[in-house]
């Protein structure tokens, strides 16, 4: 069994308040949850207007499946045009 963890450090350029940021972030997270079999949450930057870190977790029988899903999610988030992905950290653990 493999466990994959991924953190997307994002910049939400159009957010001018925490309320606006949360609305955009909710759209991003809901879209990821609806399209991919992963767990998603905002894990850092809660008090910043234009920055956030989205944490994603997945369990699979294959590390290549996890890597493929993370790559698809990264492309998906960038194509939403709701934010800019600044940095992505990925780790895959064997259980």
Beta strands, then each sheet from edge to edge (+ up, - down):
strand 1: 2-11
strand 2: 39-44
strand 3: 51-60
strand 4: 84-94
sheet 1: 2+ 3- 1+ 4-
end
